[in-house]
Amino acid sequence: MSADKLKKLAVFAKMSEQISARELSASHKSHQDKLEQLEQLQRFRDEYEAALREKGQSGISAAQMQDYRMFIGNLNQAIEEQRQHVDSSVADLADSEASYRSRSQRKQALDHLVDQRLKGESRAREKAEQKESDDRSMARYRSDQRDDAGT
């Protein structure tokens, strides 16, 4: 394959790597957002439980106690769902990281191949130019030899 075709593949690989890098960045952000939301839900639940304990000590009606417990139960359910979202985002993040590594390695391999191909083509050109120069020198030398022999 020519260096030009390899260059085109390398450009495509670079674009693919850049897309993958953006996807990885988005995956990191999404994971971080999910973690922050989980922590926020846990803090809110902890604050609500503390308020319930405080009100329980100072006296609270059975209906209010039931409302608090039901709300805390809903928070616990939301926390569990958010944990599942976090777990899912961990898997998504791992997939994004693997995809980025793969595309990055492919890009590096193609860049190396293009570099090697360009060096090879350059050496071949230099060799051809040297051969052409040697052939011209030899032709001049022979021409000079014939001229000297004729004189």
Residue pairs with C-beta under 8 A, 6 or more apart in sequence:
1 117
2 117
3 114
3 117
3 118
3 121
6 110
6 113
6 114
6 117
7 114
9 110
10 107
10 110
10 111
10 113
10 114
13 103
13 106
13 107
13 110
13 111
14 107
16 103
16 106
16 107
17 100
17 103
17 104
17 106
17 107
20 96
20 99
20 100
20 103
20 104
21 100
23 96
23 99
23 100
24 93
24 96
24 97
24 99
24 100
27 89
27 92
27 93
27 95
27 96
27 97
28 93
28 96
30 89
30 92
31 86
31 89
31 90
31 92
31 93
34 82
34 85
34 86
34 89
35 86
37 82
37 85
38 79
38 82
38 83
38 85
38 86
41 75
41 78
41 79
41 82
42 79
44 75
45 72
45 75
45 76
45 79
48 68
48 71
48 72
48 75
49 72
51 68
52 60
52 65
52 68
52 69
52 72
55 64
55 68
56 65
60 68
